[in-house]
Amino acid sequence: MRPRPVIAAALLAVAAAACGPEGPAADDGPDAVPAYEGPSGEEVDAGIAEQDTLLARGAVGEDDYAAAVERMEECLNTRGIDLDNNGWDPVDQLRMDLWFDGKGIPDDALADISDACFTAHLEKVEDRYSEDHEPRMADDLMAYTRACMSDAGVTTTGDETNVADLAASGGPDHEETVTDCVVEGAGELYPDSTVVVGW
């Protein structure tokens, strides 16, 4: 996915497996390079138009977002790419943590195909969902982060709901502590997720 401005991150836009079946070979002889084709321009345009229709109806909800992810997954699966969905990002719950597994597809082709499928089916929906909802940290990660900050001598109010609140409670001298505690907690509670910490 496209990176966001971050304070600290363990962010990987595309995760590609090292082994798996090769893609379809071009018909140019035994030494031809495998050909990997993304969605056509017409398919991308149709997907964008579908997103625009959804956005025109108003606010985007969780079901709308999940349905857009399913459409992107179908776009990827058709081209031999698996989508691993780790659920909502526990840091802000504004995006799903999505990884692409190309099963041997070269990284540059994987990036091109996944980017086109993302643009066609999810990009606008994801952006609107983030605009329509306030960031809210998962409850278990918030509890972990507060305890971690307390252990570091940083006081919290108990009313924080997101990273910005935690940063405000800790003050500018403890922003690194907030980041470290969130990343540590995410690693402990959500080891399969990619976390982005920003405010």
Secondary structure, 3 states (H helix, E strand, C coil): CCCCCCCEECCCCCCCCCCCCCCCECCCCCCCCECCCCCCHHHHHHHHHHHHHHHHCCCCCHHHHHHHHHHHHHHHHCCCCEEEEEEECCCCCCCEEEEEECCCCCHHHHHHHHHHHHHHHCHHHHHHHHHHCCCCCCHHHHHHHHHHHHHCCCCCCCCCCCHHHHHHHHCHHHHHHHHHHHHHHHHHHCCCCCCEECC
